[in-house]
Amino acid sequence: MAGAAECHLPRPLRLRPRAVRTLAGEEKGLAAHLAEEIRHLPEWRKGNHVFVPLGIGSHVDHQLVFDASRCLAAQGEVYAYEDCPYAIHTPEGRRTRLAVLDGKVGEPVLVPVGGTLEQRLEAIACYASQVPVIFRFTQNFRGAVTGFAHEVGGELGPAERFWPVLPAGAA
């Protein structure tokens, strides 16, 4: 396995041990480096549409990816999706995260998902060992996800929310 120097990565960070927390100072600098690495991938094209987690569950990896996406937003459209199932079982998590991100995301866009909702449910079911853990708040993950999609969409029908990520420096 190659070391950090061989992969042209910054020196290893000593991450704080908990995975659910806010980013520490030195960790925030990793986001710009991560964005630069993404820009050098062969698949990267200016004008790409990129989807990243909003970070509702406060997982450090989701926050790092979100922060990196702000660097990418100047070169393409970036949208933050509502982390499932955190948005379902902890509605105040969305409000709290959006307060932290004040000025870093635009108004949410609703996207109808009625035609693909069953595929989403089948995809979630493929993670059989994870479903009881991440959906521990319900015995019926299908009902929880479907109900949430209907709640989000209202009269539109089942939908998902995506927030446009504003480029770094915009806020």
Buried (B, 14 or more C-beta within 10 A) or exposed (E): EEEEEEEEBEEEEEBEEEEEBEBEEEBEEBBBBBBEBBBEEEEBEEEBEBEBBBBBBBBBEBBBBBBBBBBBBBBBEBBBBBBBBBBBBBEEBBEEBBEEBEEBBBEBEBBBBEEEBEEBBEEBEEEEEEBEEBBEEBEEBBEBBBBBBBEBBEEEBBBBBBBBBBBBEEE
